[in-house]
Each structure stands twice: as structure tokens, then as C-alpha cells.
Amino acid sequence: MKYINILSKMWLMAVAVMVVACSEDEGAPVTPSFPEEEQILSVKAGESVDLVFEASMDWKLYSSTLWCRFSNGMTSISGQAGKQTVQVSVNEEILSYGEMQAEITLKQGDMEKVIAKLTRQGEGLWVTDANGNYFSEENLIPFFYREIGKGVDINFTTNYDWTVEEYPEWLVVNEAPLKGLGFRPGNISVTVKDEFSAFAKKGDIKVKRTGTDDFVNIPVNFYGIDRVSSDKNAWGGWTFNSDGGKYSTSNSMTGESDEFDAPLVMQNVLVNGNDYEVLYFEEQIANQYVLVDNQDAWMSLKVNQQQNSELKEAQLSVKNNEGNRERSGVVMIMPKDTLGFIGRDNLLTSSGVFTDCADKYVLIAISQKSAFITSSDFEVISDSQEPIMVLKVDSPSDEDIEYCGTNNIYKVRLQPHTSYSTFKIVSNVYADFEVYSWHNLSQEDPVKYPSWGTNDFCDYMSSYIFGNGISETNGYDEKGDVLKPLCIVVRKWDEQSQSSPIVAAILIYRE
């Protein structure tokens, strides 16, 4: 029995040892095995690669970025122990400038390790417009003259953090320098400087990558002014006097006319380019014009370029108006390429009105008073088939005033080498005034121009008759050259001074 007990005890002890040993084996932690080296993989966006590894137990893979996903389309995947080949796809999400890296982490049990790093090759810098289109010479920012002063908003997105601090000298970028973040909508407001708002031009706004010299251009294109502009209202009622020495315009505040010395100066003249043509138009009847040759025009425009600017200065002068009526005209400046496109024949309609395309290029419209104003103070009665007008001199010259002895001067123009067998001057205005012929003006030089001879004098101005009329030779010297005009003066007796001062004079001219 004892022997048996000993054996039993030994057996029990062995069993106990075995039990203890087995229990120790079952509770011992298992250490998972991981790849010793990281896999370094370079992948382009849109491509896939296979990740190969061996797991010693159930496993799970994690991707550190959204653009790196597994074959299940997720950023995590799991499996059982053994050799594994897992496909990893790289997409274009948040694709930016330069390389980007994703880490693949293997987890087994409570342990994990980065077993691979995927480098996604980046793309070049880009800037897109609000519609997602890349900027280019075909997709640029247009500027038009009508937007000058209002500015143009440029909305864009980049794939990098950016700054804007370089742009063409003819632009103003409001609140520059500006900065922004990649993949977020950016906005800048841009205007064209006044002094550069005439010529068509192109340029680039540099959108630099923050902290570097790398950049992408936003191309900008200013089409230039599509009209003519200056600091003067083109249709502001500008009127020159008859000799062109002064001009005036109505003051809109007072209703009175302000007078200035000629020439009429226009500042800040804008025309698209320096290759332009000045055109002159003369008004025939109200609002109906004809184009006149420059050498025949009574208007003359001189244009000066302002330094370091596209702005110009223009000076308008006019010739002496010796006609018997006020005249009006228009000065136009048009780029030669625009003129060639429109065509000279298309500047005016068939009725002489400016076409819409030409009207925009009117620099200024003016009128000029006549040196003579048709007057009813005197009337000429003759056998001429054409009526002979008596014109009041608007601004007589000093020479005429000295010659006539008064500034109240009228003129009568006679056709060259024409006979007027009947010639009488009549006036109701000066009916009670005494009238004298020209040779009464100067006692020192009587009968200076006898070829104008008159035989019939009247005591009063109700009628002044040339007894022998006016022959075809009257008014010319022996060589046939035109003589000075015959001057007929009208006097008024003054009781106080006991004299007869000249109150009016009529000058009779030969053309």
C-alpha cells in the first residue's frame, strides 16, 4: 500500500506538473512578427501598387491619408495570418504642388508598426478660375474701358499657398500685397490706372507660392478705350468768336457764358494708340455734316503726348470766319485701324448724321460766330439777280475802325467785275441821319478812289443813290487790283457839341 501510495503521489505530482505546464503555455502572450524594413513606394496619382507582407496573426492595415485607399475603397482593411498581397490605390484627392506621403500601418493584436510609406508624386503649380479652368492665353482676364473706375474682381483657386505682390505697372491691385491658402477660393480686385487707360495692352499678375520664387501667371488683357475722351464735354456748346481769339461755353450754374483765350485746350485726351487720324466735319444744316479735307478745314487740332503717360493734350484753333453766317463743325480722333475697319464712307449716314460707331470718336463739337451778321438796318436795291446782303461786322478790326471812324460798321460785298446799273442803299433805322460819302471823311485826301464815283447825294439816309450805278470797273485800280472799300458814313448832329459824329459806316467791297 505504501508503495502504491508513493507511486500514486508521484503520478499525481507528475499530473500536477503537466497541468501547471499546460496552463502556463495557454496563458503566455504571443508576440506578433512585423516586417523589419519599411517599404518605400513612389506612385503617381491614379495608379495602384501591391503591398506584400507576412502576418503572424489576424491583422488590420490603416492608411494615414484619404488619397491612399485599399482595394475595398476604404482607408483600412483587415485579414488573417499568413502571407499577404494587398492592393493600394492612389487617387487625385487634394492633389497639390510637390510630393505628398502616406503611411501604411499594420496592426496585430495590441501592437502596430508602419510597414510602408507611399510617396505620391505631386503636380505642377496651377491656378484655376471660378469655373475650375486653368488660366492661359486663351483663358485670360479681360478688361474693357467701360469698367474703368469700377474695377474687375478676379476669383481663382490655387494648389498652393500664395501671395500677390507683382503685377503690371498699368494695374492697381487693391490692398496688395495679398495672400491666401491653397485649395481655397481667392479673390483680388483690380483696376486700370487712369494714365494708362487708353492703349490696348497685355500683362501678367504673378501668383507666387508663399516663401518661394515659384509662381503661376494670371494673364490679363486690356482692350483699350473704344472711344475718345477728354476733360471737356464734347457737346458742351463751345463757341469761338469770329476771329478765333476767344471761345466761350455756357455756365450751367449761372446760365451765363464764360469766355476764355484761345486755343481751346483739352486735357486727359484718351485715344487707343498713337497711330490715329484727326478728322474734321463741317455742319451743312442742323445736325448734318460733311467730311472736309484737312487742308480745307477752318479748324486745326494740335495733339501733344504727356510724358510717361498715355494721356494727351489737344489744342483746338480756328481760322478767322469771314463768312456771313455762323459756322459749326466737329473734330474727331479715330485710331487708323478702327477707321480702316469702319471705312470713311460709313462715318456718316446718307443724310449726314454720324453713325453710332463714329459718334463715339467725336472729340469736340464747336461753332464760330461770323465776322458779319446779316442786318436789316440797311437794304441794298439793285438790278442784280442775286440779293445783296448788308452784314453787320461782329468784331471789326482796329484798321477798319480807324478807316471808318466808328466801330459800328456794316459791309456790302459785290461780285467781281459785275455791273450794277441801279444801286441804292435805303435805311429806315437811319432815316433822320445825315449821310456823307467816303471823301468827306478826310479833307487831306479827297477823292482818293475816284473809280467809285457817285453823283447823287442825299441829305438824309432814307436813300443813298449811286447816280451812275456801279460799273464793272468800279473798285479796281488801273492794274485791275481790288481797291480799298468805299466807305459811306452816317452822322448825327449833336446840338451840345455842335458837331456831327459818325454813328455808322458802310463799307462796299469788291470780291
SULNORZI-V417023 format. One record per pair of residues at least 6 apart in sequence whose C-alpha atoms are under 8 Angstrom apart, sorted by the first residue. I is the first residue (numbers start at 1). J is the second residue. D is the distance in whole Angstrom. If there is no record, write none. Layout:
BEGIN
I;J;D  I;J;D
END
This chain:
BEGIN
32;55;8  32;56;6  32;57;7  32;108;6  32;109;7  32;111;8  33;55;7  33;56;6  34;54;7  34;55;7  34;56;8  34;113;7  34;115;8  35;53;7  35;54;7  35;115;7  37;115;7  38;114;7  38;115;5  38;116;5  38;117;7  39;115;6  39;116;4  39;117;6  40;116;6  40;117;5  40;118;6  40;119;8  41;116;7  41;117;6  41;118;5  41;119;6  42;118;6  42;119;5  42;120;6  42;121;7  43;49;8  43;90;7  43;118;7  43;119;6  43;120;5  43;121;6  44;90;7  44;120;5  44;121;5  44;122;8  45;90;5  45;91;5  45;92;5  45;95;8  45;120;6  45;121;7  46;89;7  46;90;6  46;91;5  46;92;6  47;89;6  47;90;6  47;91;7  48;87;7  48;88;5  48;89;4  48;90;6  49;87;6  49;88;5  49;89;7  50;85;6  50;86;6  50;87;4  50;88;6  51;84;8  51;85;6  51;86;5  51;87;6  51;88;7  51;116;8  52;83;8  52;84;6  52;85;5  52;86;6  53;83;6  53;84;5  53;85;7  54;81;7  54;82;5  54;83;4  54;84;6  55;80;8  55;81;5  55;82;5  55;83;6  55;84;7  55;108;8  56;81;5  56;82;6  56;108;8  57;80;6  57;81;4  57;82;7  57;108;6  57;109;8  58;78;8  58;79;6  58;80;4  58;81;5  58;108;6  58;109;7  59;78;6  59;79;5  59;80;6  59;81;7  59;106;7  59;107;6  59;108;5  59;109;7  60;76;7  60;77;6  60;78;4  60;79;6  60;106;6  60;107;5  60;108;7  61;76;5  61;77;5  61;78;6  61;104;7  61;105;6  61;106;5  61;107;6  62;75;6  62;76;4  62;77;7  62;104;6  62;105;5  62;106;7  63;69;7  63;75;5  63;76;6  63;102;7  63;103;6  63;104;5  63;105;7  64;75;8  64;102;6  64;103;5  64;104;7  65;75;7  65;102;6  65;103;8  66;75;7  66;93;7  67;90;6  67;91;5  67;92;7  67;93;5  67;94;7  68;75;7  68;88;7  68;89;6  68;90;5  68;91;7  68;102;7  69;75;5  69;76;7  69;88;6  69;89;5  69;90;7  70;76;7  70;77;7  70;86;7  70;87;6  70;88;5  70;89;6  71;86;7  71;87;5  71;88;6  71;89;7  90;120;7  94;183;8  95;122;7  95;123;7  95;159;7  96;122;6  96;123;6  96;124;8  96;125;8  96;159;5  96;160;7  97;122;5  97;123;5  97;124;5  97;125;5  97;159;6  97;160;6  98;121;7  98;122;4  98;123;6  98;124;7  99;119;7  99;120;6  99;121;5  99;122;4  99;123;8  100;119;6  100;120;5  100;121;7  100;122;7  101;117;7  101;118;6  101;119;4  101;120;6  102;117;6  102;118;5  102;119;6  102;120;8  103;114;7  103;115;8  103;116;6  103;117;5  103;118;6  104;114;6  104;115;6  104;116;5  104;117;6  104;118;8  105;112;7  105;113;5  105;114;4  105;115;6  105;116;7  106;112;5  106;113;5  106;114;6  106;115;6  107;113;7  125;158;8  125;159;6  125;160;7  125;215;7  125;216;7  126;134;7  126;158;6  126;159;6  126;216;6  127;134;6  127;135;7  127;156;7  127;157;6  127;158;4  127;159;7  127;216;7  127;218;8  128;134;4  128;135;6  128;156;5  128;157;5  128;158;6  129;135;7  129;154;8  129;155;6  129;156;4  129;157;7  130;155;6  130;156;5  130;157;7  132;157;8  133;139;8  135;217;8  135;218;6  135;219;7  136;218;7  136;219;7  137;219;7  140;218;7  140;219;5  140;220;6  140;221;7  141;154;8  141;218;7  141;219;6  141;220;5  141;221;6  142;220;6  142;221;5  142;222;6  142;223;7  143;152;7  143;220;7  143;221;6  143;222;5  143;223;6  144;222;6  144;223;6  144;224;7  144;225;7  145;197;7  145;222;8  145;223;7  145;224;6  145;225;5  145;226;7  148;191;7  148;192;6  148;194;8  148;197;8  149;191;7  149;192;8  150;191;7  151;189;6  151;190;5  151;191;4  151;192;7  152;189;6  152;190;5  152;191;6  153;187;7  153;188;6  153;189;4  153;190;6  154;187;6  154;188;5  154;189;6  154;190;8  155;185;7  155;186;6  155;187;5  155;188;7  156;185;6  156;186;5  156;187;6  157;182;7  157;183;6  157;184;6  157;185;5  157;186;6  158;181;8  158;182;5  158;183;6  158;184;7  158;185;8  159;182;5  159;183;5  160;181;7  160;182;4  160;183;7  160;209;6  160;210;8  161;179;8  161;180;6  161;181;4  161;182;5  161;209;6  161;210;6  162;179;5  162;180;5  162;181;6  162;182;7  162;207;6  162;208;5  162;209;5  162;210;5  163;177;7  163;178;5  163;179;4  163;180;6  163;207;6  163;208;5  163;209;7  163;210;6  164;176;7  164;177;6  164;178;5  164;179;6  164;205;8  164;206;6  164;207;5  164;208;6  165;176;6  165;177;5  165;178;7  165;206;7  165;207;8  166;205;6  166;206;6  166;207;8  167;173;8  167;203;8  167;204;6  167;205;5  167;206;6  168;203;6  168;204;7  168;205;7  170;192;6  170;193;6  170;196;6  170;197;8  171;190;7  171;191;6  171;192;5  171;193;6  172;190;6  172;191;5  172;192;6  172;193;6  173;188;7  173;189;6  173;190;5  173;191;7  174;188;7  174;189;6  174;190;6  174;191;8  178;188;8  180;186;6  195;309;5  195;310;6  195;311;6  196;309;6  196;310;5  196;311;7  197;224;6  197;225;7  197;270;8  197;310;7  198;224;5  198;225;5  198;270;5  198;271;6  198;272;5  198;273;7  198;310;6  198;311;7  199;222;8  199;223;7  199;224;5  199;225;7  199;271;7  199;272;5  199;273;5  199;310;7  200;221;8  200;222;5  200;223;5  200;224;4  200;225;8  200;272;7  200;273;7  201;221;6  201;222;5  201;223;7  201;224;7  202;219;7  202;220;6  202;221;4  202;222;6  203;219;6  203;220;5  203;221;7  204;217;6  204;218;6  204;219;4  204;220;6  205;217;5  205;218;5  205;219;6  205;220;7  206;215;6  206;216;6  206;217;5  206;218;7  207;215;5  207;216;5  207;217;6  207;218;7  208;214;6  208;215;4  208;216;6  209;215;6  224;272;6  225;270;7  225;271;6  225;272;6  226;272;7  226;360;8  227;271;7  227;272;8  227;334;8  227;360;5  227;361;5  228;269;7  228;270;6  228;271;5  228;272;8  228;333;7  228;334;8  228;360;6  228;361;5  228;362;7  228;363;6  229;268;8  229;269;6  229;270;5  229;271;7  229;363;7  230;266;6  230;267;6  230;268;5  230;269;4  230;270;6  230;363;7  231;266;6  231;267;6  231;268;6  231;269;7  232;266;6  232;267;8  232;364;8  233;364;7  234;362;7  234;363;6  234;364;4  234;365;6  235;364;6  235;365;6  235;366;8  236;249;7  236;250;8  236;365;8  237;249;6  237;250;7  237;365;7  237;366;7  237;367;8  238;247;7  238;248;6  238;249;5  238;250;8  238;365;7  238;366;5  238;367;6  239;247;5  239;248;5  239;249;6  239;366;6  239;367;5  239;368;5  239;369;7  240;246;6  240;247;4  240;248;6  240;318;8  240;366;8  240;367;6  240;368;5  240;369;6  241;247;6  241;368;6  241;369;5  241;370;7  242;320;6  242;321;5  242;322;8  242;368;6  242;369;5  242;370;5  242;371;5  242;394;7  242;395;7  243;319;7  243;320;4  243;321;6  243;371;7  243;395;8  244;262;7  244;317;7  244;318;5  244;319;6  244;320;6  244;321;8  244;368;8  245;261;6  245;262;5  245;263;7  246;259;7  246;260;6  246;261;4  246;262;5  246;263;7  247;259;6  247;260;5  247;261;6  247;262;6  247;263;8  247;264;7  248;257;6  248;258;5  248;259;4  248;260;6  249;257;5  249;258;6  249;259;7  250;256;6  250;257;4  250;258;6  251;257;6  251;258;6  262;316;8  262;317;7  263;315;6  263;316;5  263;317;5  264;315;6  264;316;5  264;317;7  265;313;7  265;314;6  265;315;5  265;316;6  266;313;6  266;314;5  266;315;6  267;311;8  267;312;7  267;313;5  267;314;7  268;311;5  268;312;6  268;313;6  269;311;6  269;312;5  269;313;6  269;314;7  270;310;7  270;311;6  270;312;7  271;333;7  271;334;7  271;335;7  272;335;6  273;335;7  274;335;8  275;335;6  275;336;6  276;333;7  276;334;5  276;335;4  276;336;5  277;333;6  277;334;6  277;335;6  277;336;6  278;301;8  278;331;7  278;332;6  278;333;5  278;334;7  279;291;7  279;292;8  279;294;7  279;331;6  279;332;5  279;333;6  279;334;8  280;291;6  280;292;6  280;293;7  280;294;7  280;297;7  280;299;7  280;329;7  280;330;6  280;331;5  280;332;6  281;289;6  281;290;5  281;291;4  281;292;6  281;329;5  281;330;5  281;331;6  281;332;8  282;289;5  282;290;5  282;291;7  282;292;7  282;327;8  282;328;6  282;329;4  282;330;7  283;289;4  283;290;7  283;327;7  283;328;5  283;329;5  283;330;8  284;290;7  287;352;8  287;353;6  288;351;7  288;352;4  288;353;5  289;329;8  289;348;8  289;352;5  289;353;6  289;354;8  290;348;8  290;352;6  298;318;6  298;319;5  299;316;7  299;317;6  299;318;5  299;319;7  299;329;8  299;331;8  300;316;6  300;317;5  300;318;6  301;314;7  301;315;6  301;316;5  301;317;6  301;331;8  302;314;6  302;315;5  302;316;7  303;312;7  303;313;6  303;314;4  303;315;6  304;312;6  304;313;5  304;314;6  305;311;7  305;312;5  305;313;6  306;312;5  306;313;7  320;371;8  321;368;7  321;369;7  321;370;5  321;371;6  322;370;6  322;371;6  322;372;7  323;370;6  323;371;7  323;372;7  324;370;6  324;371;7  324;372;5  324;373;6  324;374;7  324;391;7  325;369;7  325;370;5  325;371;8  325;372;7  325;373;7  325;374;8  326;367;7  326;368;6  326;369;5  326;370;5  327;367;6  327;368;5  327;369;7  327;370;7  328;365;8  328;366;6  328;367;4  328;368;6  329;365;6  329;366;6  329;367;6  330;362;7  330;363;8  330;364;6  330;365;4  330;366;6  331;362;6  331;363;6  331;364;6  331;365;6  332;361;6  332;362;4  332;363;5  332;364;7  333;361;6  333;362;7  333;363;6  334;361;6  342;357;8  346;355;7  347;354;6  347;355;6  347;357;7  347;358;5  348;354;5  348;355;5  348;358;8  349;355;6  370;394;7  371;392;8  371;393;5  371;394;5  371;395;6  371;396;8  372;391;5  372;392;5  372;393;4  372;394;5  372;410;8  372;411;8  373;391;5  373;392;5  373;393;6  373;394;7  374;389;7  374;390;6  374;391;4  374;392;6  375;389;8  375;390;6  375;391;5  375;392;6  376;390;7  377;427;6  377;428;7  377;429;6  377;430;8  378;390;6  378;425;7  378;426;6  378;427;5  378;428;8  378;429;8  379;389;7  379;390;7  379;425;6  379;426;5  379;427;6  380;388;6  380;389;7  380;390;7  380;423;7  380;424;6  380;425;5  380;426;6  381;388;8  381;422;7  381;423;6  381;424;5  381;425;6  381;426;8  382;420;7  382;421;7  382;422;5  382;423;5  382;424;6  383;420;6  383;421;7  383;422;6  383;423;7  384;420;7  388;412;7  388;413;7  388;414;7  389;412;6  389;413;8  390;410;7  390;411;6  390;412;5  390;413;8  391;410;5  391;411;5  391;412;7  392;408;8  392;409;6  392;410;5  392;411;6  393;408;8  393;409;6  393;410;6  393;411;7  396;407;6  396;409;7  400;407;8  401;407;5  401;409;8  404;487;7  404;489;7  404;505;6  405;502;7  405;505;8  406;502;6  406;503;7  406;504;6  406;505;7  407;504;8  408;503;7  408;504;5  408;505;7  409;504;6  409;505;5  409;506;6  409;507;7  410;504;8  410;505;6  410;506;5  410;507;6  411;506;6  411;507;5  411;508;6  411;509;7  412;506;7  412;507;6  412;508;5  412;509;6  413;508;6  413;509;5  413;510;6  413;511;6  414;508;7  414;509;6  414;510;5  414;511;6  415;510;6  415;511;6  416;472;8  416;510;6  416;511;5  417;471;8  417;472;4  417;473;6  417;474;8  418;471;7  418;472;5  419;469;8  419;470;6  419;471;4  419;472;4  419;473;8  420;469;6  420;470;5  420;471;6  420;472;8  421;468;7  421;469;4  421;470;6  421;471;7  422;466;7  422;468;8  422;469;5  422;470;7  423;465;6  423;466;6  423;469;5  423;470;7  424;463;7  424;464;6  424;465;5  424;466;6  425;463;6  425;464;5  425;465;7  426;461;7  426;462;5  426;463;4  426;464;6  427;461;6  427;462;5  427;463;7  428;461;8  428;462;6  430;461;6  430;462;7  430;490;8  431;460;6  431;461;5  431;462;4  432;460;6  432;461;6  432;462;7  433;460;6  433;461;6  433;490;6  433;491;6  433;492;5  433;493;8  434;459;6  434;460;5  434;461;6  434;490;6  434;491;5  434;492;6  434;493;8  435;457;8  435;458;7  435;459;6  435;460;6  435;461;6  435;464;8  435;488;7  435;489;6  435;490;5  435;491;6  436;457;8  436;488;6  436;489;6  436;490;6  436;491;8  437;457;8  437;487;7  437;488;5  437;489;6  438;486;6  438;487;5  438;488;5  438;489;7  439;445;8  439;446;5  439;447;5  439;448;7  440;446;7  441;489;8  449;483;8  449;486;8  451;473;7  451;474;5  451;475;6  451;476;7  451;477;8  452;470;7  452;474;5  452;475;6  452;486;7  453;474;8  454;465;8  454;466;5  454;467;6  454;468;7  454;469;8  455;466;6  455;467;5  455;468;7  456;464;8  456;465;6  456;466;6  456;467;5  457;464;6  457;465;7  457;466;8  458;464;6  458;465;8  461;490;8  473;480;8  475;482;6  475;483;5  475;484;8  475;485;7  475;486;8  475;509;7  475;510;6  476;482;5  476;483;5  477;483;6  482;510;7  482;511;8  483;510;8  484;509;7  485;507;6  485;508;5  485;509;5  485;510;7  486;506;8  486;507;6  486;508;5  486;509;7  487;505;7  487;506;6  487;507;5  487;508;6  488;505;6  488;506;5  488;507;6  489;502;6  489;503;8  489;504;6  489;505;4  489;506;6  490;502;6  490;503;6  490;504;5  490;505;6  491;500;5  491;501;5  491;502;4  491;503;5  491;504;7  492;500;5  492;501;6  492;502;7  492;503;7  493;499;6  493;500;4  493;501;7  494;500;6  494;501;7
END
